[in-house]
Amino acid sequence: MGLIDDHPHKWPAPLQALEHRTFRWLWIATFVCNSGSWMQRVATAWLVFTLGNSEAWLGFDAAMAAIPTFLVLPFSGVLADRFDRRGVLILANILNAILAIALAAIWWSGSLAVWHLLIGSLLSAMVAALASPASQSLVPTAAGEDHIPNAVALNSFQYNVARAVGPAIGGLALVSVGAGWCFILNALTYLGLIFALLAVPSLAKPLGRKASALESAKEGLDFLRHNTNVRLSIALVLILAFGGAPMVTLLPVIAKGVLNEGAAGYSMLLSGFGVGAALAGALLTFLRPSRLPKWIIGAAIICAICHVAIVFTSTLAIAVAIALIAGCAFVGAMIELGTQLIFETPDELRGRISAVQQLSFRTAQPLGGLIGALIARYSGIQVAFIGFGLLLVLGVLTVLLFCKHPKLR
C-alpha cells in the first residue's frame, strides 16, 4: 500500500491532503479516537468537580498534565526522531486503552475518588507526552511536504469536530448510562486507531541512531537557539495556551456557578468551543493568512473579549455562542503557529522541535488552568476571566513588539 492511491482522483482543494491513502486512514481513525478522548475528558472533569466540590480540584486536575510534560516530552521528541514513529503511537494507544478500562472498572466498583481521577489524568498526560511529537511529525510523511498546510488544517478540523462531538456524546452518556461507559467507549476508540496504524506501512524509518539521546536533544536545542522564527512561534504558543486556559479548564464552573446548569450544560459549552475550533480548521483549509502577526493579535483580542463576556451572561445559548467564537479564534491562531513550525523545521528535527512546542503548550495551559482556578476560588470567577483576558492581549503584543521575526513580519 503506497502513500498515494493506486487510482487517485482529484480531491477538492480544501481536502487535497486526503488524496494520500495513509493520511486518510489515520485522519479518520484519529477523529474517532479524539472523540472518545473528549468523552472521557467530560466525564473526568465533571466527576472531579462534583466529587471534590471545589473549583480548585479542576485546577489540580489540569496541573497533572504539567508533571509528565517536564519529565517525558524532552525525550519523547528524541524518540520520535530516532525510532519508528508508528510503533511509538501503537504503544501509546495500547497504554491509553488500559488506563481507560482501569478507570471504568474503578467507577463500577463504586470506590472512585478524586485521587483516582487525578492519577488517571497524570498517567494519561504521560502517554500523551510520549505520543505527541511522533504524531505531529508524521503529518509531512503521511500527507507529503506539498500538502503540509492543508494537512495541518484538516488535522485540526477533525480534532475540533471531535471536540464538539465527543463532549456532546459524553454528556449524553454521562447523564444516561454513567461515567463508566464514557471510559469504556474511549478505550474502544484507541483499539480502532491501533488497527488503523497496523494497516498502513511503517510511516517513518529511524532517522539517526548514532548520537546518544542527550546529544540528540542538544542538537534540537541548538537549532532552536539559532532559529528566531521558531523561538517566537513557540513563545506565542506559550502565551496563548496560558492566557486561554480558563476558557477550557473552568467551563464546569461557568456551567454550574454562573449559568446554574448541570453536566448537560457543561458538555454544551465544551461542544460550542469545539465547534468554533472546527470552524477555524475548516476556514484555514481555504484561507492562508498573509500577515500572521495581525492574525495572532486579532485572535488574542477576540479571546479576551470572550473571556469577559462569558462570565457576565446568564443564558446558556449566549454562553455557547461565546465559547464557539473563542474556540475559533484560539485554535485558528494555534493552527497557523503549528504550520509555521513545521515549515521552519527539517524532517530529521521535527520530533524534537514538536516536543518543545508541546512542552510549552502542555505546561502553560495546565498552569494557567491551576492559577485561574485558584483566583476563581478566592477572588471570584469574574476576576479570573477578566485578568486572563488582559494578560492574553498584553502578552501577545509584548512578544510581537519586542521580538524581531522577519518571516512573521
VEXDREN-2710 file (C-alpha; in Angstrom, 1 decimal):
% VEXDREN-2710
k/r/px/py/pz
1/MET/0.0/0.0/0.0
2/GLY/1.6/3.3/-1.1
3/LEU/1.2/6.7/0.2
4/ILE/-1.0/7.7/-2.8
5/ASP/-4.0/5.7/-4.0
6/ASP/-3.2/3.4/-6.9
7/HIS/-6.0/5.0/-8.9
8/PRO/-6.2/8.5/-7.4
9/HIS/-8.8/11.0/-8.2
10/LYS/-8.6/14.7/-7.8
11/TRP/-9.9/15.9/-4.4
12/PRO/-11.2/19.4/-3.9
13/ALA/-8.5/21.9/-2.9
14/PRO/-9.6/22.1/0.8
15/LEU/-9.3/18.3/1.0
16/GLN/-6.2/17.6/-1.1
17/ALA/-4.2/16.0/1.7
18/LEU/-6.8/13.2/1.8
19/GLU/-5.6/12.1/-1.6
20/HIS/-2.9/10.3/0.3
21/ARG/-4.3/6.9/1.5
22/THR/-2.1/6.7/4.6
23/PHE/-3.1/10.2/5.7
24/ARG/-6.8/9.4/5.0
25/TRP/-6.7/6.2/7.1
26/LEU/-5.0/7.9/10.0
27/TRP/-7.3/11.0/9.7
28/ILE/-10.5/9.0/10.1
29/ALA/-9.2/6.7/12.9
30/THR/-7.7/9.7/14.8
31/PHE/-11.0/11.5/14.6
32/VAL/-12.9/8.6/16.2
33/CYS/-10.1/8.3/18.8
34/ASN/-10.2/12.0/19.6
35/SER/-14.0/11.9/20.0
36/GLY/-13.5/9.1/22.6
37/SER/-10.9/11.1/24.4
38/TRP/-13.2/14.1/24.7
39/MET/-15.9/11.9/26.1
40/GLN/-13.6/10.8/28.8
41/ARG/-12.5/14.4/29.5
42/VAL/-16.1/15.4/30.0
43/ALA/-16.6/12.5/32.5
44/THR/-13.4/13.2/34.3
45/ALA/-13.8/16.9/34.7
46/TRP/-17.4/16.6/35.9
47/LEU/-16.5/13.8/38.4
48/VAL/-13.6/15.8/39.7
49/PHE/-15.7/18.9/40.2
50/THR/-18.7/17.1/41.8
51/LEU/-16.7/14.7/43.9
52/GLY/-14.3/17.3/45.1
53/ASN/-17.0/20.1/45.3
54/SER/-14.4/22.8/44.6
55/GLU/-13.1/24.8/41.7
56/ALA/-9.6/24.2/42.9
57/TRP/-9.8/20.4/42.1
58/LEU/-10.3/21.3/38.4
59/GLY/-7.1/23.3/38.5
60/PHE/-5.2/20.5/40.2
61/ASP/-6.6/18.0/37.6
62/ALA/-5.4/20.3/34.8
63/ALA/-2.0/20.7/36.6
64/MET/-1.5/16.9/36.4
65/ALA/-0.6/17.4/32.8
66/ALA/2.4/19.6/33.6
67/ILE/4.3/17.0/35.6
68/PRO/4.8/14.4/32.8
69/THR/5.4/17.3/30.4
70/PHE/8.7/18.1/32.0
71/LEU/9.7/14.5/32.6
72/VAL/8.7/12.9/29.3
73/LEU/8.4/15.4/26.4
74/PRO/12.1/16.4/26.1
75/PHE/12.9/12.7/25.5
76/SER/9.8/11.7/23.5
77/GLY/10.9/14.2/20.8
78/VAL/14.2/12.4/20.6
79/LEU/12.3/9.1/20.5
80/ALA/10.2/10.3/17.6
81/ASP/13.3/11.3/15.6
82/ARG/15.3/8.1/16.3
83/PHE/12.7/5.3/16.1
84/ASP/9.7/4.2/14.0
85/ARG/7.0/6.8/14.8
86/ARG/4.2/4.4/14.0
87/GLY/5.5/1.9/16.7
88/VAL/5.6/4.7/19.2
89/LEU/2.0/5.6/18.5
90/ILE/0.8/2.0/18.7
91/LEU/2.4/1.6/22.2
92/ALA/0.9/4.9/23.4
93/ASN/-2.6/3.8/22.3
94/ILE/-2.3/0.5/24.0
95/LEU/-1.4/2.2/27.2
96/ASN/-4.3/4.7/26.9
97/ALA/-6.8/1.9/26.3
98/ILE/-5.6/0.1/29.5
99/LEU/-5.9/3.4/31.5
100/ALA/-9.5/3.9/30.3
101/ILE/-10.5/0.4/31.1
102/ALA/-9.0/0.7/34.6
103/LEU/-11.0/3.9/35.4
104/ALA/-14.2/2.2/34.2
105/ALA/-13.5/-0.7/36.5
106/ILE/-12.9/1.5/39.5
107/TRP/-16.1/3.5/38.7
108/TRP/-18.2/0.4/38.5
109/SER/-16.7/-0.9/41.8
110/GLY/-18.3/2.1/43.5
111/SER/-14.9/3.2/45.0
112/LEU/-14.0/6.0/42.6
113/ALA/-12.5/9.0/44.4
114/VAL/-10.9/12.3/43.2
115/TRP/-7.4/10.9/43.7
116/HIS/-8.1/8.1/41.2
117/LEU/-9.1/10.6/38.6
118/LEU/-6.0/12.8/39.3
119/ILE/-3.7/9.8/38.9
120/GLY/-5.6/8.8/35.7
121/SER/-5.0/12.3/34.4
122/LEU/-1.4/12.2/35.3
123/LEU/-0.8/8.8/33.6
124/SER/-2.8/9.9/30.5
125/ALA/-0.7/13.0/30.2
126/MET/2.4/10.9/30.4
127/VAL/1.2/8.8/27.5
128/ALA/0.1/11.9/25.5
129/ALA/3.6/13.4/26.1
130/LEU/5.1/10.2/24.7
131/ALA/3.0/10.2/21.6
132/SER/2.5/13.8/20.7
133/PRO/5.9/14.5/18.9
134/ALA/5.6/11.3/16.9
135/SER/2.1/12.1/15.9
136/GLN/2.8/15.7/14.7
137/SER/6.0/14.6/12.9
138/LEU/4.0/12.1/10.8
139/VAL/2.0/14.8/9.1
140/PRO/4.5/15.6/6.4
141/THR/5.3/11.9/5.9
142/ALA/1.7/10.8/5.6
143/ALA/0.4/13.7/3.5
144/GLY/3.5/14.9/1.6
145/GLU/5.5/18.1/2.0
146/ASP/3.4/19.9/-0.6
147/HIS/0.3/19.4/1.4
148/ILE/1.5/20.4/4.9
149/PRO/-0.7/23.5/5.4
150/ASN/-3.8/21.6/4.2
151/ALA/-2.9/18.5/6.3
152/VAL/-2.4/20.6/9.4
153/ALA/-5.7/22.4/8.9
154/LEU/-7.5/19.1/8.3
155/ASN/-6.0/17.5/11.3
156/SER/-7.1/20.5/13.4
157/PHE/-10.5/20.3/11.8
158/GLN/-11.0/16.6/12.7
159/TYR/-9.6/17.2/16.2
160/ASN/-12.0/20.0/16.9
161/VAL/-15.0/18.4/15.3
162/ALA/-14.2/15.6/17.8
163/ARG/-14.0/18.3/20.5
164/ALA/-17.6/19.2/19.6
165/VAL/-18.9/15.6/19.0
166/GLY/-17.1/13.9/21.9
167/PRO/-18.4/16.2/24.7
168/ALA/-21.9/16.0/23.3
169/ILE/-21.9/12.2/23.3
170/GLY/-20.0/12.2/26.6
171/GLY/-22.6/14.5/28.2
172/LEU/-25.4/12.3/27.0
173/ALA/-23.7/9.1/28.2
174/LEU/-22.8/10.7/31.5
175/VAL/-26.4/11.6/32.4
176/SER/-28.0/8.4/30.9
177/VAL/-25.7/5.5/31.5
178/GLY/-22.9/6.8/33.7
179/ALA/-19.3/7.8/33.5
180/GLY/-18.1/4.2/33.3
181/TRP/-19.4/3.9/29.7
182/CYS/-17.6/7.1/28.7
183/PHE/-14.3/5.4/29.8
184/ILE/-15.2/2.1/28.0
185/LEU/-16.2/3.8/24.7
186/ASN/-12.9/5.7/24.8
187/ALA/-11.0/2.5/25.2
188/LEU/-12.7/1.1/22.2
189/THR/-11.7/4.1/20.1
190/TYR/-8.0/3.5/21.0
191/LEU/-8.2/0.0/19.7
192/GLY/-9.6/1.3/16.4
193/LEU/-6.6/3.6/16.0
194/ILE/-4.2/0.8/16.8
195/PHE/-5.8/-1.3/14.0
196/ALA/-5.5/1.6/11.6
197/LEU/-1.8/2.1/12.4
198/LEU/-1.2/-1.6/11.9
199/ALA/-2.9/-1.4/8.5
200/VAL/-0.6/1.1/7.0
201/PRO/3.1/0.7/6.1
202/SER/5.8/2.0/8.5
203/LEU/5.5/5.8/8.2
204/ALA/9.0/6.8/9.3
205/LYS/12.2/4.9/9.3
206/PRO/14.7/5.6/12.1
207/LEU/16.4/8.9/11.2
208/GLY/19.5/8.7/13.3
209/ARG/20.8/6.3/15.9
210/LYS/24.5/7.3/16.1
211/ALA/24.2/10.1/18.5
212/SER/23.1/9.5/22.1
213/ALA/19.7/10.7/23.4
214/LEU/21.3/13.6/25.2
215/GLU/23.3/14.6/22.1
216/SER/20.2/14.4/20.0
217/ALA/18.3/16.6/22.5
218/LYS/21.2/19.1/22.4
219/GLU/21.1/19.2/18.6
220/GLY/17.4/20.1/18.8
221/LEU/18.1/22.9/21.3
222/ASP/21.0/24.2/19.2
223/PHE/18.6/24.5/16.2
224/LEU/16.1/26.3/18.4
225/ARG/18.7/28.7/19.7
226/HIS/19.7/29.7/16.2
227/ASN/16.3/30.0/14.6
228/THR/14.4/33.2/15.6
229/ASN/11.3/32.3/13.7
230/VAL/10.8/29.0/15.6
231/ARG/11.6/30.7/19.0
232/LEU/9.0/33.4/18.6
233/SER/6.4/30.9/17.3
234/ILE/6.9/28.8/20.4
235/ALA/6.7/31.9/22.7
236/LEU/3.3/32.8/21.1
237/VAL/2.1/29.2/21.7
238/LEU/3.1/29.5/25.3
239/ILE/1.3/32.9/25.9
240/LEU/-1.9/31.8/24.1
241/ALA/-2.1/28.5/25.9
242/PHE/-1.6/30.1/29.3
243/GLY/-3.9/33.1/28.7
244/GLY/-6.6/30.9/27.1
245/ALA/-6.6/28.2/29.7
246/PRO/-9.6/29.3/31.8
247/MET/-11.9/29.1/28.7
248/VAL/-11.5/25.3/28.8
249/THR/-10.4/24.4/32.3
250/LEU/-13.1/26.4/34.1
251/LEU/-16.1/25.7/31.9
252/PRO/-17.6/23.4/34.6
253/VAL/-17.5/26.5/36.9
254/ILE/-19.2/28.6/34.2
255/ALA/-21.9/25.9/33.7
256/LYS/-22.7/25.4/37.4
257/GLY/-21.7/28.6/39.1
258/VAL/-22.6/31.2/36.5
259/LEU/-25.4/29.6/34.5
260/ASN/-26.8/27.2/37.1
261/GLU/-26.6/24.3/34.6
262/GLY/-25.6/20.7/35.1
263/ALA/-23.5/18.2/33.2
264/ALA/-25.5/18.7/30.0
265/GLY/-24.9/22.4/30.1
266/TYR/-21.2/21.9/30.6
267/SER/-21.0/19.5/27.7
268/MET/-22.8/22.0/25.5
269/LEU/-20.3/24.7/26.4
270/LEU/-17.4/22.4/25.6
271/SER/-19.0/21.4/22.4
272/GLY/-19.5/25.0/21.5
273/PHE/-15.8/25.6/21.9
274/GLY/-15.1/22.6/19.8
275/VAL/-17.5/23.7/17.0
276/GLY/-15.7/27.1/16.9
277/ALA/-12.3/25.3/16.8
278/ALA/-13.5/23.0/14.0
279/LEU/-14.8/26.1/12.1
280/ALA/-11.2/27.5/12.3
281/GLY/-9.8/24.3/10.8
282/ALA/-12.4/24.4/8.1
283/LEU/-11.8/28.0/7.2
284/LEU/-8.0/27.5/7.1
285/THR/-8.3/24.7/4.5
286/PHE/-9.4/27.6/2.2
287/LEU/-7.6/30.6/3.6
288/ARG/-3.9/31.3/4.2
289/PRO/-3.3/34.5/6.3
290/SER/-0.8/36.7/4.7
291/ARG/0.0/38.7/7.8
292/LEU/0.4/36.3/10.7
293/PRO/1.1/38.9/13.4
294/LYS/-2.2/40.6/12.7
295/TRP/-3.9/37.3/12.8
296/ILE/-2.4/36.4/16.2
297/ILE/-3.2/39.9/17.7
298/GLY/-6.8/39.7/16.4
299/ALA/-7.2/36.2/17.8
300/ALA/-5.9/37.3/21.2
301/ILE/-8.3/40.3/21.3
302/ILE/-11.3/38.2/20.4
303/CYS/-10.4/35.6/23.0
304/ALA/-10.0/38.4/25.7
305/ILE/-13.5/39.8/24.8
306/CYS/-14.9/36.3/25.1
307/HIS/-13.3/35.8/28.5
308/VAL/-15.1/38.9/29.8
309/ALA/-18.4/38.3/28.1
310/ILE/-18.9/34.7/29.2
311/VAL/-18.8/35.5/32.9
312/PHE/-21.5/38.2/32.6
313/THR/-24.1/36.2/30.7
314/SER/-26.9/34.3/32.3
315/THR/-28.2/32.5/29.2
316/LEU/-26.8/29.1/28.1
317/ALA/-27.3/29.7/24.4
318/ILE/-25.3/33.0/24.5
319/ALA/-22.6/31.4/26.6
320/VAL/-22.3/28.5/24.0
321/ALA/-22.1/31.1/21.2
322/ILE/-19.3/32.9/23.1
323/ALA/-17.4/29.7/23.6
324/LEU/-17.8/29.0/19.9
325/ILE/-16.2/32.3/18.9
326/ALA/-13.4/31.8/21.4
327/GLY/-12.7/28.4/20.1
328/CYS/-12.5/29.6/16.5
329/ALA/-10.1/32.5/17.4
330/PHE/-7.9/30.4/19.7
331/VAL/-7.5/27.4/17.5
332/GLY/-7.1/29.4/14.4
333/ALA/-4.0/31.0/15.9
334/MET/-2.6/27.7/17.1
335/ILE/-3.1/26.1/13.6
336/GLU/-1.1/28.9/11.9
337/LEU/1.7/28.7/14.5
338/GLY/1.9/24.9/14.1
339/THR/2.1/25.2/10.4
340/GLN/4.8/27.8/10.7
341/LEU/6.9/25.5/12.9
342/ILE/6.6/22.5/10.5
343/PHE/7.8/24.6/7.6
344/GLU/10.7/26.1/9.6
345/THR/12.0/22.7/10.8
346/PRO/13.8/20.0/8.8
347/ASP/12.2/16.5/9.0
348/GLU/15.1/15.0/11.0
349/LEU/14.4/17.5/13.8
350/ARG/10.6/17.7/13.7
351/GLY/10.1/15.3/16.6
352/ARG/12.4/17.4/18.9
353/ILE/11.0/20.8/17.9
354/SER/7.5/19.5/18.2
355/ALA/8.4/18.3/21.7
356/VAL/9.4/21.8/22.6
357/GLN/6.2/23.2/21.2
358/GLN/4.2/20.7/23.1
359/LEU/6.2/21.3/26.2
360/SER/5.3/25.0/26.0
361/PHE/1.6/24.3/25.4
362/ARG/1.2/21.4/27.9
363/THR/3.0/23.3/30.6
364/ALA/1.3/26.7/30.0
365/GLN/-2.3/25.5/29.7
366/PRO/-2.4/23.4/32.9
367/LEU/-0.5/26.1/34.8
368/GLY/-2.9/28.8/33.5
369/GLY/-5.8/26.5/34.5
370/LEU/-4.5/26.0/38.0
371/ILE/-3.8/29.7/38.6
372/GLY/-7.2/30.6/37.1
373/ALA/-8.9/28.1/39.3
374/LEU/-7.3/29.4/42.4
375/ILE/-8.1/33.0/41.5
376/ALA/-11.7/31.9/40.8
377/ARG/-11.9/30.2/44.2
378/TYR/-10.6/33.1/46.3
379/SER/-11.4/36.2/44.2
380/GLY/-14.3/35.1/42.0
381/ILE/-14.8/33.8/38.5
382/GLN/-15.2/37.3/37.0
383/VAL/-11.8/38.4/38.3
384/ALA/-10.1/35.3/36.9
385/PHE/-11.5/35.6/33.4
386/ILE/-11.0/39.3/33.1
387/GLY/-7.5/39.1/34.4
388/PHE/-6.5/36.3/32.0
389/GLY/-8.2/38.1/29.1
390/LEU/-6.0/41.2/29.7
391/LEU/-2.9/39.0/30.1
392/LEU/-3.6/37.3/26.8
393/VAL/-3.6/40.6/24.8
394/LEU/-0.7/42.2/26.6
395/GLY/1.5/39.1/26.4
396/VAL/1.0/38.7/22.6
397/LEU/1.6/42.4/21.9
398/THR/4.7/42.4/24.1
399/VAL/6.2/39.4/22.2
400/LEU/5.5/40.8/18.8
401/LEU/6.7/44.3/19.6
402/PHE/9.9/43.4/21.2
403/CYS/11.0/40.3/19.2
404/LYS/12.3/40.5/15.7
405/HIS/10.7/37.9/13.5
406/PRO/11.4/38.5/9.8
407/LYS/9.0/35.9/8.5
408/LEU/6.1/36.8/10.7
409/ARG/6.6/40.5/10.0
END
